[in-house]
Amino acid sequence: MITVAVAGGTSPGLGRSILEALINQPERVTPIVLSRETSKTPKWLSDLAIEVRRVNYQSPESLDDALNGVHTVISTLLAIDGTWASTQLSLLSACIRAGVSRFAPAEFGLGPLSAHHIALVSPQVEVMNACREAKLQNPATFEYAGFHPGLFMNYLGYGAPDQEEALHGFEDNWEDSWFHVNTMKAEIPLTKEGEVPRITMTELRDVGRFVAAACLLPDGFWQEDFSMVGETLRMDEIVKVIEKVKGGKVEVMYRKYDELAALTKREENPWRKFWYELEGAIARDTKGEAFVDPILNGLFPDIKPVSIEEYLTKYWT
């Protein structure tokens, strides 16, 4: 029996999906949640009857107490106030002091190469470097992994008849995304060569299942890249799936690579620039950015993630 702490586990999308998967292994895992002292416990978390430990991420004493008896820490923390890296570095340091065996930083998104090109998530580089150093200093007692699901498939659920169920707590600025199933419109960036790029999409519940399975691997089996794949398709193939399921024609706008580069360069709004940089990661069509290797799929062949067509059929018909 191991104790797995989900930092930021009060999040209704990612944190909830991981916890729901962990509680399905009651004989092997005891999940707990690390939550800021000022955060409220949502009803769905109270209903799961999972222990919530209040922490001050700037207090070593608070973190040390909260990590007592913990084997694995999964971070789903997100801070847009400039403290994202420092908060996770504090948590990582506390893990080493407390003898935590495993740490997964908040990498949940595009592949491991993408953070080098996207300013808003660039703190991931510093945190991952710190994880590597911690592993070098504690080779026999510590390991880490970055979980990379690509884009959440739940972007395709906005506007669905049962949107709440389709999103499963997912919250993001969907208006800036590339597929608008409800209005049958899509925006597709092109590669330098004018080709349509590939993207990986994974549904939130499947992300939780893969993460929970990884937590049950024997010590010594974690690796730096724990990417997972719901499905990887070219963006125009996704358009065809939408058309098949919805029975209509999607209006597609294609954006040339040079046009996207110019838009990104002159954009001053950090949030809008972030979305252009995400689009640039897609347009580079490089493995390890917007599409990833199915590493966890290979380790856990019994986990059958939902495909894009299955997801759309379930929530749009």
Buried (B, 14 or more C-beta within 10 A) or exposed (E): EBBBBBBBBBBBBBBBBBBBBBBEBEEEBBBBBBBBEEBEEBEEBEEBEBEBBBBBBEBEEBBBBBBEEBBBBBBBBEBEEEBBBBBBBBBBBBBBEBBBBBBBBBBBBBBBBBBEBBEBBBBBEBBBEBBEEBBEEBEEEBBBBBBBBBBBBBBBBBBBEEEEEBBBBBEBEBEBBBBBBBEBBBBBBBBEEEEBBBBBBBBBBBBBBBBBBBBBBEBEEBEBBBBBBBBBBBBBBBBEBBBEBBEEEBEBEBBBBEEBBEBBEEBEEEEBBBBBBBBBBBBBBBBBBBBBBBBBBEBBEEBEBBBBBBBBBBBBE
